[in-house]
Amino acid sequence: MHIDSFFACSNSTFEDAEFIIFGIPFDATQSFKPGSRFAPTAIREASWNLENYSIYFDFDLDFAKICDAGNVNVDGNFERVVKNVSEFLDKVDPNRQIPIGLGGEHTVTYAILNGLNMDLSEICYIAFDAHFDLRDEFDDDRFNHACTARRIFELGVEEMVLIGVRSGTKEERIFAKENGIKFFHPWQKFDDILVEVKKIVDDRPIYLSIDMDVFDPAFAPGVSTPEPFGLNPAVMLRFFEIFSYNVLALDIVEVVPDAEKITPTLAAKFIFEFIASKMSQSGAHLSR
């Protein structure tokens, strides 16, 4: 089997692509298991094991225009990383291209959102995450992975939804409630969560962040901060089915590659299925 250094279904130039995959291999603040800097490479490698055809969405990714644009330079401090990500996203056309970021730790989500050329008050930020990530600072750092949702709130995002939360401080829970940040737990019925999220989203564009620790460690053992009692990853298919039409950008973060390649493969599969869901909803497979 052929394995290369780019994402397996990359088949387009940057200019012509509908989906732009890019890596941000940054993990300066991870507090338990470091190593997500190696995730973009591991996810790309794992992608070569997957079929381009989505059975669930009945779509062949050969009919989508996908470009793997490589990695953003992460040399220097986080401020420099934010600048580099912003400069990269300046080249992405928000009217016809969907950026898909491969972390890296969860702080890279802030860098991507900060670099989007749009009014963030108009979007709905949805994060699948085991943790609130609403601390004001952690380890004396305001741009720690445990503070990502707090910093995003401060960017002016008015609708924030956290799905799969099962870890955090009481102070974070209070902050979420006082500031209208909606959160749902893995022990809630997922159908009910989808109904509530649909009401919140309405017709807003969505920024979607998937922190792989939202899934139970039985499904995703290779993460920085594993937390028991997590989601079954199959729920993402149903989420994509309902919401991918609204998604303007996506990131997958906190993968720390495991020796069995379970977690990078799951991350790669999400990218395949997201693109298939987005394209099948547009009717692209019927017009080509």
C-alpha positions as YAML, in Angstrom:
chain: A
units: angstrom
residues:
- id: 1
  name: MET
  ca: [0.00, 0.00, 0.00]
- id: 2
  name: HIS
  ca: [1.28, 3.46, -0.92]
- id: 3
  name: ILE
  ca: [1.77, 5.85, 2.02]
- id: 4
  name: ASP
  ca: [2.85, 9.44, 1.53]
- id: 5
  name: SER
  ca: [3.47, 12.51, 3.70]
- id: 6
  name: PHE
  ca: [0.25, 14.29, 2.71]
- id: 7
  name: PHE
  ca: [-3.40, 13.51, 3.48]
- id: 8
  name: ALA
  ca: [-4.50, 10.57, 1.37]
- id: 9
  name: CYS
  ca: [-7.42, 12.20, -0.45]
- id: 10
  name: SER
  ca: [-5.52, 15.40, -1.30]
- id: 11
  name: ASN
  ca: [-6.14, 15.83, -5.02]
- id: 12
  name: SER
  ca: [-6.28, 19.55, -5.77]
- id: 13
  name: THR
  ca: [-4.22, 22.72, -5.93]
- id: 14
  name: PHE
  ca: [-4.65, 25.26, -3.17]
- id: 15
  name: GLU
  ca: [-6.38, 27.71, -5.49]
- id: 16
  name: ASP
  ca: [-8.97, 25.23, -6.79]
- id: 17
  name: ALA
  ca: [-9.63, 23.35, -3.54]
- id: 18
  name: GLU
  ca: [-12.95, 23.30, -1.71]
- id: 19
  name: PHE
  ca: [-11.31, 21.95, 1.46]
- id: 20
  name: ILE
  ca: [-7.90, 23.09, 2.78]
- id: 21
  name: ILE
  ca: [-6.23, 20.71, 5.25]
- id: 22
  name: PHE
  ca: [-3.35, 22.18, 7.26]
- id: 23
  name: GLY
  ca: [-1.39, 21.19, 10.35]
- id: 24
  name: ILE
  ca: [-0.47, 23.23, 13.42]
- id: 25
  name: PRO
  ca: [2.01, 20.97, 15.26]
- id: 26
  name: PHE
  ca: [2.10, 22.98, 18.49]
- id: 27
  name: ASP
  ca: [1.94, 21.51, 22.02]
- id: 28
  name: ALA
  ca: [3.80, 23.86, 24.37]
- id: 29
  name: THR
  ca: [1.32, 23.79, 27.30]
- id: 30
  name: GLN
  ca: [-0.04, 20.24, 27.51]
- id: 31
  name: SER
  ca: [-0.19, 19.30, 31.18]
- id: 32
  name: PHE
  ca: [-0.35, 15.48, 31.19]
- id: 33
  name: LYS
  ca: [0.75, 13.63, 28.05]
- id: 34
  name: PRO
  ca: [2.67, 15.80, 25.56]
- id: 35
  name: GLY
  ca: [3.13, 14.86, 21.92]
- id: 36
  name: SER
  ca: [0.28, 16.33, 19.91]
- id: 37
  name: ARG
  ca: [2.89, 18.15, 17.83]
- id: 38
  name: PHE
  ca: [3.31, 14.79, 16.09]
- id: 39
  name: ALA
  ca: [-0.43, 14.42, 15.37]
- id: 40
  name: PRO
  ca: [-0.63, 16.08, 11.94]
- id: 41
  name: THR
  ca: [1.92, 13.64, 10.57]
- id: 42
  name: ALA
  ca: [0.25, 10.66, 12.29]
- id: 43
  name: ILE
  ca: [-3.22, 11.62, 11.04]
- id: 44
  name: ARG
  ca: [-1.92, 11.98, 7.50]
- id: 45
  name: GLU
  ca: [-0.26, 8.55, 7.69]
- id: 46
  name: ALA
  ca: [-3.42, 6.96, 9.10]
- id: 47
  name: SER
  ca: [-5.52, 8.45, 6.29]
- id: 48
  name: TRP
  ca: [-3.88, 6.10, 3.78]
- id: 49
  name: ASN
  ca: [-5.55, 3.15, 5.50]
- id: 50
  name: LEU
  ca: [-9.05, 4.49, 4.77]
- id: 51
  name: GLU
  ca: [-11.29, 4.08, 1.74]
- id: 52
  name: ASN
  ca: [-12.24, 7.27, -0.10]
- id: 53
  name: TYR
  ca: [-15.86, 6.15, -0.27]
- id: 54
  name: SER
  ca: [-18.22, 6.96, 2.62]
- id: 55
  name: ILE
  ca: [-20.84, 4.26, 3.04]
- id: 56
  name: TYR
  ca: [-22.80, 6.36, 5.53]
- id: 57
  name: PHE
  ca: [-23.08, 9.42, 3.25]
- id: 58
  name: ASP
  ca: [-22.84, 7.54, -0.06]
- id: 59
  name: PHE
  ca: [-20.12, 9.84, -1.34]
- id: 60
  name: ASP
  ca: [-16.74, 9.22, -2.97]
- id: 61
  name: LEU
  ca: [-14.12, 11.77, -1.91]
- id: 62
  name: ASP
  ca: [-12.59, 11.64, -5.39]
- id: 63
  name: PHE
  ca: [-15.41, 14.04, -6.30]
- id: 64
  name: ALA
  ca: [-14.33, 16.63, -3.71]
- id: 65
  name: LYS
  ca: [-11.47, 19.06, -4.32]
- id: 66
  name: ILE
  ca: [-9.13, 18.68, -1.37]
- id: 67
  name: CYS
  ca: [-5.71, 20.23, -0.79]
- id: 68
  name: ASP
  ca: [-3.28, 19.31, 1.96]
- id: 69
  name: ALA
  ca: [-1.39, 22.59, 2.37]
- id: 70
  name: GLY
  ca: [1.19, 21.23, 4.82]
- id: 71
  name: ASN
  ca: [1.98, 22.64, 8.26]
- id: 72
  name: VAL
  ca: [2.01, 26.18, 9.59]
- id: 73
  name: ASN
  ca: [5.38, 27.15, 11.08]
- id: 74
  name: VAL
  ca: [5.16, 26.99, 14.88]
- id: 75
  name: ASP
  ca: [8.67, 28.15, 15.75]
- id: 76
  name: GLY
  ca: [8.68, 30.78, 18.49]
- id: 77
  name: ASN
  ca: [6.08, 31.66, 21.12]
- id: 78
  name: PHE
  ca: [2.30, 31.33, 20.89]
- id: 79
  name: GLU
  ca: [1.90, 34.93, 19.77]
- id: 80
  name: ARG
  ca: [4.05, 34.11, 16.77]
- id: 81
  name: VAL
  ca: [2.02, 30.96, 16.05]
- id: 82
  name: VAL
  ca: [-1.18, 33.03, 16.09]
- id: 83
  name: LYS
  ca: [0.38, 35.45, 13.59]
- id: 84
  name: ASN
  ca: [1.53, 32.63, 11.30]
- id: 85
  name: VAL
  ca: [-1.91, 30.98, 11.34]
- id: 86
  name: SER
  ca: [-3.55, 34.31, 10.55]
- id: 87
  name: GLU
  ca: [-1.22, 34.85, 7.60]
- id: 88
  name: PHE
  ca: [-2.01, 31.36, 6.32]
- id: 89
  name: LEU
  ca: [-5.77, 31.86, 6.60]
- id: 90
  name: ASP
  ca: [-5.50, 35.14, 4.69]
- id: 91
  name: LYS
  ca: [-4.88, 32.95, 1.62]
- id: 92
  name: VAL
  ca: [-8.07, 30.93, 2.17]
- id: 93
  name: ASP
  ca: [-11.23, 32.16, 0.42]
- id: 94
  name: PRO
  ca: [-13.98, 32.02, 3.10]
- id: 95
  name: ASN
  ca: [-16.70, 32.14, 0.45]
- id: 96
  name: ARG
  ca: [-15.78, 28.83, -1.18]
- id: 97
  name: GLN
  ca: [-13.08, 27.05, 0.88]
- id: 98
  name: ILE
  ca: [-13.39, 25.17, 4.18]
- id: 99
  name: PRO
  ca: [-10.22, 25.14, 6.33]
- id: 100
  name: ILE
  ca: [-9.60, 21.93, 8.30]
- id: 101
  name: GLY
  ca: [-6.93, 22.33, 10.98]
- id: 102
  name: LEU
  ca: [-4.95, 19.45, 12.46]
- id: 103
  name: GLY
  ca: [-3.62, 20.16, 15.96]
- id: 104
  name: GLY
  ca: [-1.66, 20.32, 18.06]
- id: 105
  name: GLU
  ca: [-3.06, 21.16, 21.42]
- id: 106
  name: HIS
  ca: [-6.40, 22.90, 21.84]
- id: 107
  name: THR
  ca: [-4.88, 26.40, 21.95]
- id: 108
  name: VAL
  ca: [-4.52, 26.22, 18.15]
- id: 109
  name: THR
  ca: [-8.31, 26.63, 17.94]
- id: 110
  name: TYR
  ca: [-7.91, 30.16, 19.28]
- id: 111
  name: ALA
  ca: [-5.30, 30.85, 16.61]
- id: 112
  name: ILE
  ca: [-7.63, 29.65, 13.83]
- id: 113
  name: LEU
  ca: [-10.69, 31.54, 15.06]
- id: 114
  name: ASN
  ca: [-8.63, 34.67, 15.58]
- id: 115
  name: GLY
  ca: [-7.42, 34.40, 11.97]
- id: 116
  name: LEU
  ca: [-10.82, 33.99, 10.32]
- id: 117
  name: ASN
  ca: [-11.83, 37.00, 8.26]
- id: 118
  name: MET
  ca: [-15.33, 37.40, 9.66]
- id: 119
  name: ASP
  ca: [-17.41, 38.82, 12.48]
- id: 120
  name: LEU
  ca: [-17.17, 36.14, 15.18]
- id: 121
  name: SER
  ca: [-20.33, 37.40, 16.89]
- id: 122
  name: GLU
  ca: [-22.25, 35.90, 13.96]
- id: 123
  name: ILE
  ca: [-21.01, 32.32, 14.39]
- id: 124
  name: CYS
  ca: [-21.81, 29.47, 16.75]
- id: 125
  name: TYR
  ca: [-18.72, 27.86, 18.28]
- id: 126
  name: ILE
  ca: [-19.29, 24.16, 18.98]
- id: 127
  name: ALA
  ca: [-16.62, 22.14, 20.75]
- id: 128
  name: PHE
  ca: [-16.71, 18.43, 21.45]
- id: 129
  name: ASP
  ca: [-14.55, 18.29, 24.57]
- id: 130
  name: ALA
  ca: [-14.28, 16.35, 27.82]
- id: 131
  name: HIS
  ca: [-13.31, 19.57, 29.60]
- id: 132
  name: PHE
  ca: [-14.81, 23.03, 30.01]
- id: 133
  name: ASP
  ca: [-11.48, 24.73, 29.11]
- id: 134
  name: LEU
  ca: [-12.87, 27.88, 30.78]
- id: 135
  name: ARG
  ca: [-10.09, 28.56, 33.27]
- id: 136
  name: ASP
  ca: [-8.81, 32.12, 33.21]
- id: 137
  name: GLU
  ca: [-5.27, 30.77, 33.52]
- id: 138
  name: PHE
  ca: [-3.49, 27.50, 34.20]
- id: 139
  name: ASP
  ca: [0.16, 26.99, 35.16]
- id: 140
  name: ASP
  ca: [0.48, 30.81, 35.16]
- id: 141
  name: ASP
  ca: [-0.44, 30.94, 31.47]
- id: 142
  name: ARG
  ca: [-3.62, 32.52, 30.05]
- id: 143
  name: PHE
  ca: [-3.01, 30.77, 26.72]
- id: 144
  name: ASN
  ca: [-2.92, 27.28, 28.17]
- id: 145
  name: HIS
  ca: [-4.89, 24.43, 26.60]
- id: 146
  name: ALA
  ca: [-7.15, 24.52, 29.69]
- id: 147
  name: CYS
  ca: [-8.14, 28.13, 28.90]
- id: 148
  name: THR
  ca: [-9.08, 27.82, 25.23]
- id: 149
  name: ALA
  ca: [-12.85, 28.25, 25.53]
- id: 150
  name: ARG
  ca: [-12.36, 31.23, 27.89]
- id: 151
  name: ARG
  ca: [-10.11, 33.01, 25.38]
- id: 152
  name: ILE
  ca: [-12.56, 32.23, 22.55]
- id: 153
  name: PHE
  ca: [-15.40, 33.70, 24.60]
- id: 154
  name: GLU
  ca: [-13.33, 36.87, 24.93]
- id: 155
  name: LEU
  ca: [-12.96, 37.08, 21.13]
- id: 156
  name: GLY
  ca: [-16.65, 38.03, 21.00]
- id: 157
  name: VAL
  ca: [-18.24, 34.71, 20.09]
- id: 158
  name: GLU
  ca: [-21.82, 35.05, 21.34]
- id: 159
  name: GLU
  ca: [-23.07, 31.46, 20.94]
- id: 160
  name: MET
  ca: [-20.87, 28.75, 22.46]
- id: 161
  name: VAL
  ca: [-21.80, 25.08, 22.88]
- id: 162
  name: LEU
  ca: [-19.66, 22.47, 24.65]
- id: 163
  name: ILE
  ca: [-20.63, 18.83, 24.08]
- id: 164
  name: GLY
  ca: [-19.34, 15.87, 26.09]
- id: 165
  name: VAL
  ca: [-18.13, 17.83, 29.12]
- id: 166
  name: ARG
  ca: [-17.39, 15.64, 32.13]
- id: 167
  name: SER
  ca: [-14.40, 17.32, 33.77]
- id: 168
  name: GLY
  ca: [-13.69, 20.77, 35.15]
- id: 169
  name: THR
  ca: [-13.87, 23.00, 38.17]
- id: 170
  name: LYS
  ca: [-16.99, 24.31, 39.86]
- id: 171
  name: GLU
  ca: [-15.83, 27.82, 38.97]
- id: 172
  name: GLU
  ca: [-15.81, 26.91, 35.27]
- id: 173
  name: ARG
  ca: [-19.33, 25.52, 35.52]
- id: 174
  name: ILE
  ca: [-20.54, 28.71, 37.19]
- id: 175
  name: PHE
  ca: [-18.80, 30.87, 34.58]
- id: 176
  name: ALA
  ca: [-20.50, 28.92, 31.78]
- id: 177
  name: LYS
  ca: [-23.95, 29.31, 33.33]
- id: 178
  name: GLU
  ca: [-23.51, 32.99, 34.12]
- id: 179
  name: ASN
  ca: [-22.33, 33.77, 30.59]
- id: 180
  name: GLY
  ca: [-24.82, 31.74, 28.59]
- id: 181
  name: ILE
  ca: [-22.34, 29.07, 27.46]
- id: 182
  name: LYS
  ca: [-24.37, 25.92, 26.85]
- id: 183
  name: PHE
  ca: [-22.88, 22.57, 27.82]
- id: 184
  name: PHE
  ca: [-24.00, 18.97, 27.57]
- id: 185
  name: HIS
  ca: [-22.72, 15.80, 29.23]
- id: 186
  name: PRO
  ca: [-22.05, 12.33, 27.76]
- id: 187
  name: TRP
  ca: [-24.68, 10.76, 30.03]
- id: 188
  name: GLN
  ca: [-27.43, 12.83, 28.40]
- id: 189
  name: LYS
  ca: [-29.37, 11.25, 25.53]
- id: 190
  name: PHE
  ca: [-27.60, 12.33, 22.35]
- id: 191
  name: ASP
  ca: [-30.84, 12.74, 20.39]
- id: 192
  name: ASP
  ca: [-31.96, 15.29, 22.98]
- id: 193
  name: ILE
  ca: [-28.63, 17.10, 22.71]
- id: 194
  name: LEU
  ca: [-29.01, 17.35, 18.94]
- id: 195
  name: VAL
  ca: [-32.48, 18.87, 19.30]
- id: 196
  name: GLU
  ca: [-31.22, 21.49, 21.75]
- id: 197
  name: VAL
  ca: [-28.15, 22.33, 19.65]
- id: 198
  name: LYS
  ca: [-30.36, 22.75, 16.58]
- id: 199
  name: LYS
  ca: [-32.36, 25.40, 18.44]
- id: 200
  name: ILE
  ca: [-29.16, 27.22, 19.44]
- id: 201
  name: VAL
  ca: [-27.54, 27.12, 16.01]
- id: 202
  name: ASP
  ca: [-30.62, 28.11, 14.02]
- id: 203
  name: ASP
  ca: [-29.09, 29.23, 10.70]
- id: 204
  name: ARG
  ca: [-25.77, 30.49, 12.09]
- id: 205
  name: PRO
  ca: [-22.48, 29.37, 10.57]
- id: 206
  name: ILE
  ca: [-20.62, 26.92, 12.83]
- id: 207
  name: TYR
  ca: [-16.99, 26.72, 13.83]
- id: 208
  name: LEU
  ca: [-16.49, 23.10, 14.92]
- id: 209
  name: SER
  ca: [-13.66, 21.98, 17.20]
- id: 210
  name: ILE
  ca: [-13.21, 18.29, 18.00]
- id: 211
  name: ASP
  ca: [-10.98, 17.64, 21.00]
- id: 212
  name: MET
  ca: [-10.37, 13.92, 20.76]
- id: 213
  name: ASP
  ca: [-10.51, 13.48, 24.53]
- id: 214
  name: VAL
  ca: [-14.29, 13.91, 24.28]
- id: 215
  name: PHE
  ca: [-14.46, 10.25, 23.27]
- id: 216
  name: ASP
  ca: [-14.10, 7.49, 25.81]
- id: 217
  name: PRO
  ca: [-10.48, 6.33, 26.17]
- id: 218
  name: ALA
  ca: [-11.63, 2.90, 24.95]
- id: 219
  name: PHE
  ca: [-12.16, 4.53, 21.52]
- id: 220
  name: ALA
  ca: [-9.44, 7.21, 21.62]
- id: 221
  name: PRO
  ca: [-6.60, 6.22, 23.96]
- id: 222
  name: GLY
  ca: [-4.06, 8.53, 22.33]
- id: 223
  name: VAL
  ca: [-4.96, 11.92, 23.79]
- id: 224
  name: SER
  ca: [-3.22, 14.36, 26.10]
- id: 225
  name: THR
  ca: [-5.74, 14.26, 28.95]
- id: 226
  name: PRO
  ca: [-7.91, 11.09, 28.77]
- id: 227
  name: GLU
  ca: [-11.12, 11.17, 30.78]
- id: 228
  name: PRO
  ca: [-13.40, 8.14, 31.45]
- id: 229
  name: PHE
  ca: [-17.14, 8.00, 30.63]
- id: 230
  name: GLY
  ca: [-16.83, 9.60, 27.21]
- id: 231
  name: LEU
  ca: [-18.81, 9.60, 23.99]
- id: 232
  name: ASN
  ca: [-18.97, 6.86, 21.37]
- id: 233
  name: PRO
  ca: [-17.40, 8.38, 18.21]
- id: 234
  name: ALA
  ca: [-20.30, 7.12, 16.06]
- id: 235
  name: VAL
  ca: [-22.32, 10.10, 17.30]
- id: 236
  name: MET
  ca: [-20.23, 12.33, 15.01]
- id: 237
  name: LEU
  ca: [-21.89, 10.80, 11.95]
- id: 238
  name: ARG
  ca: [-25.26, 11.98, 13.19]
- id: 239
  name: PHE
  ca: [-23.87, 15.38, 14.10]
- id: 240
  name: PHE
  ca: [-22.34, 15.77, 10.62]
- id: 241
  name: GLU
  ca: [-25.60, 14.66, 9.03]
- id: 242
  name: ILE
  ca: [-27.48, 17.51, 10.69]
- id: 243
  name: PHE
  ca: [-24.91, 20.29, 11.00]
- id: 244
  name: SER
  ca: [-22.09, 19.96, 8.45]
- id: 245
  name: TYR
  ca: [-23.98, 22.21, 6.02]
- id: 246
  name: ASN
  ca: [-23.45, 25.06, 8.53]
- id: 247
  name: VAL
  ca: [-19.77, 24.35, 9.28]
- id: 248
  name: LEU
  ca: [-17.42, 27.04, 7.94]
- id: 249
  name: ALA
  ca: [-14.24, 25.63, 9.52]
- id: 250
  name: LEU
  ca: [-13.18, 22.57, 11.50]
- id: 251
  name: ASP
  ca: [-10.28, 21.54, 13.67]
- id: 252
  name: ILE
  ca: [-9.27, 18.27, 15.30]
- id: 253
  name: VAL
  ca: [-6.96, 18.62, 18.30]
- id: 254
  name: GLU
  ca: [-5.25, 16.90, 21.24]
- id: 255
  name: VAL
  ca: [-4.29, 13.67, 19.46]
- id: 256
  name: VAL
  ca: [-1.15, 12.19, 21.01]
- id: 257
  name: PRO
  ca: [-0.32, 9.37, 18.56]
- id: 258
  name: ASP
  ca: [-0.65, 5.93, 20.13]
- id: 259
  name: ALA
  ca: [1.43, 2.96, 19.00]
- id: 260
  name: GLU
  ca: [-1.63, 1.13, 17.64]
- id: 261
  name: LYS
  ca: [-2.59, 4.19, 15.53]
- id: 262
  name: ILE
  ca: [-6.16, 4.02, 16.88]
- id: 263
  name: THR
  ca: [-6.64, 7.70, 17.65]
- id: 264
  name: PRO
  ca: [-4.98, 9.17, 14.53]
- id: 265
  name: THR
  ca: [-7.07, 6.79, 12.41]
- id: 266
  name: LEU
  ca: [-10.26, 7.95, 14.11]
- id: 267
  name: ALA
  ca: [-9.25, 11.59, 13.56]
- id: 268
  name: ALA
  ca: [-8.58, 10.92, 9.88]
- id: 269
  name: LYS
  ca: [-11.93, 9.14, 9.57]
- id: 270
  name: PHE
  ca: [-13.72, 12.20, 10.94]
- id: 271
  name: ILE
  ca: [-12.16, 14.32, 8.21]
- id: 272
  name: PHE
  ca: [-13.25, 11.85, 5.52]
- id: 273
  name: GLU
  ca: [-16.80, 11.71, 6.86]
- id: 274
  name: PHE
  ca: [-17.09, 15.46, 7.39]
- id: 275
  name: ILE
  ca: [-16.09, 16.16, 3.78]
- id: 276
  name: ALA
  ca: [-18.42, 13.42, 2.52]
- id: 277
  name: SER
  ca: [-21.31, 14.82, 4.57]
- id: 278
  name: LYS
  ca: [-20.69, 18.37, 3.41]
- id: 279
  name: MET
  ca: [-20.48, 17.36, -0.25]
- id: 280
  name: SER
  ca: [-23.42, 14.96, -0.19]
- id: 281
  name: GLN
  ca: [-25.62, 17.70, 1.21]
- id: 282
  name: SER
  ca: [-24.61, 19.98, -1.66]
- id: 283
  name: GLY
  ca: [-25.60, 17.32, -4.20]
- id: 284
  name: ALA
  ca: [-22.07, 17.31, -5.63]
- id: 285
  name: HIS
  ca: [-22.13, 13.56, -6.29]
- id: 286
  name: LEU
  ca: [-25.19, 14.00, -8.50]
- id: 287
  name: SER
  ca: [-23.71, 16.73, -10.69]
- id: 288
  name: ARG
  ca: [-20.35, 15.17, -11.55]
...
